[in-house]
């Protein structure tokens, strides 16, 4: 399992702290059982938030070893370069003087 990123740790921790304080203040509970239930709910919510934070994509194995980025999707070489042939008949291009 990969290690969590700094963003995941920060968002998860902030969610646990803020949601625990908010739920304790809103519920006004004073029993140990109530505090335990709220703490467990806040931990679950923090875990959910930490797991849903977008993780940066990793490059492929080969690209990581060689230091090169993965090749983009295969594209037709003809589509990438303009045609070198003559202009279409009937299409005039303005001449700049």
C-alpha positions in Angstrom: 0.0 0.0 0.0 1.5 3.4 -0.9 2.3 6.0 1.7 -0.2 8.8 2.1 0.8 12.1 0.6 1.1 15.3 2.6 -2.2 16.6 1.3 -4.0 13.5 2.3 -2.6 13.7 5.9 -3.4 17.4 6.1 -7.0 17.1 4.8 -7.7 14.0 6.9 -6.3 15.5 10.1 -8.1 18.8 9.7 -11.3 17.0 9.0 -11.0 14.9 12.2 -10.2 17.9 14.4 -12.9 20.2 13.0 -15.6 17.6 12.8 -14.9 16.4 16.3 -15.2 19.9 17.8 -18.3 20.7 15.7 -20.1 17.5 16.7 -19.2 17.9 20.4 -20.4 21.5 20.4 -23.6 20.7 18.5 -24.5 17.6 20.5 -23.6 19.0 23.9 -22.8 15.5 25.1 -21.0 15.0 28.4 -21.0 11.2 28.7 -18.0 9.1 27.9 -20.0 7.0 25.5 -21.2 10.1 23.5 -17.7 11.4 23.2 -16.4 8.0 22.0 -19.1 7.7 19.4 -18.4 11.2 18.1 -14.7 10.6 18.1 -15.2 7.3 16.1 -17.4 9.1 13.6 -14.9 11.9 13.2 -12.1 9.4 12.6 -14.2 7.6 10.0 -15.0 10.9 8.3 -11.3 11.9 8.3 -10.3 8.6 6.8 -12.9 9.0 4.1 -11.7 12.5 3.3 -8.0 11.4 3.2 -8.8 8.5 0.9 -10.8 10.7 -1.6 -8.1 13.4 -2.0 -6.8 13.1 -5.5 -3.4 11.5 -5.7 -0.9 12.6 -8.3 -0.5 10.0 -11.1 2.7 8.0 -11.3 4.7 7.7 -14.4 5.2 4.2 -15.9 7.9 1.9 -14.7 10.1 2.4 -17.7 9.7 6.2 -17.6 10.7 6.3 -14.0 13.9 4.3 -14.5 15.1 6.2 -17.5 13.9 9.6 -16.4 11.8 10.1 -19.6 8.1 10.7 -19.6 5.8 8.1 -21.0 5.0 8.5 -24.7 1.6 10.0 -25.5 -1.1 8.0 -27.2 0.0 6.8 -30.6 -1.0 9.4 -33.1 -0.7 9.2 -36.9 2.4 11.1 -38.0 0.5 12.6 -40.9 -1.9 14.2 -38.5 0.9 15.9 -36.6 2.6 17.6 -39.6 0.9 19.7 -42.2 0.7 18.4 -45.7 3.7 19.5 -47.8 1.8 19.2 -51.1 0.5 22.1 -53.3 -2.5 24.1 -52.1 -5.9 23.0 -53.2 -7.1 24.3 -56.6 -9.5 27.2 -56.5 -8.2 28.5 -53.1 -6.3 31.8 -53.5 -4.1 33.1 -50.7 -3.6 36.8 -50.3 -0.2 38.2 -51.2 1.4 40.6 -48.7 3.6 43.3 -50.1 
